[in-house]
């Protein structure tokens, strides 16, 4: 069975979409792990009397409220990044599904 050049290009494009999806999933997973770490740090910070921040290779005492504000800001940023990644993921999935349908129709016609 031989497929047309156009179908081959669409198959190649579909493979690129699938690769993009894998990249999105990997990045989203990293952001989710960072978010879990930030939320864990916030929980610990609420229970702690003293707060410390790692700067380079040392840990220095830090203002608890400032550290809490920094962590909350980082949490918001990570949540926003995760939402953005999810939107992009949905868009790429939709494009890939549409392209896959087109490819299957073309292949059936070429048989």
Buried (B, 14 or more C-beta within 10 A) or exposed (E): EEBEEEBEEBBEBBEEBBEBBEBBEEBBEBBBEBBEBBEEBBEEBEEEEEBBEEEEEEEEEBEBEEBBEBBEEBBEBBBEBBEEBEEBBEEBBEBBEEBBEBBEEBBEEEE
